[in-house]
């Protein structure tokens, strides 16, 4: 790399290969997968996949762990997932190729899904919306800073069984916006976003879908999230325009959206 070449150019080149892009997208649900599974996702031979995986691990985009005879690969952290999600939004990419997935699954991915270890889709965006509208979070002054949790936010998270101080001590970003590629506006990432998702799964409010990033919102989850966040008619079937019209034109939400602009 020349002295005038941006450091991110190397990472961008790794993302730019179609096979590697498919590998990275296949790992966006946070699960670990074998090289054989990733070869199928990439659409290339196992030998070629091995070379791609070595480059991604060397660039610290993937972590690898050995268990028995198998090696399992996963995204190294949520920052990698947010970068992929943002590029998908920039590219205007469809949810999945229609010949591989049904229209029903495509709709389910748009409604509620995981982005690595936090929530995305209409559900993730709406939850973030309400946290800002209810002044549970204060938007930072710049993109390199975390959101701050207010007293109202601490009370809400305590009701969910989330210890904000414990979450904040984790060695990763605490609460930052991640551009949602299907909604084109931010959802909440970082250790706080991960804690919200994890708690929803623990309480049975959300159920993971096998072999998909889509998640199912249970009846109890709908009731509890409506009670805590005041979501009203959440999913399924809510149009993005309804979410857009519910947003404040100024204040924390406007600052959060502004942070995502280049």
Secondary structure, DSSP 8 states (H G I E B T S, - for coil): --TTS-THHHHHHHHHSHHHHHHHHHTTTS--EEHHHHHHHHTS-HHHHHHHHHHHHHTTSEEEEEETTEEEEEES-HHHHHHHHHHHHHHT--SS-TTTS-HHHHHHHHHSEEETTEEEHHHHHHHHHHHHHTTSEE--SSTTS--EE-HHHHHHHHHHT--HHHHHTSSS--SEEEE-TTTSSEEEEHHHHHHHHHHHHHTTSEEE-TTSSBEEE-HHHHHHHHHHH---S-SSS--HHHHHHHS-SSTHHHHHHHHT--
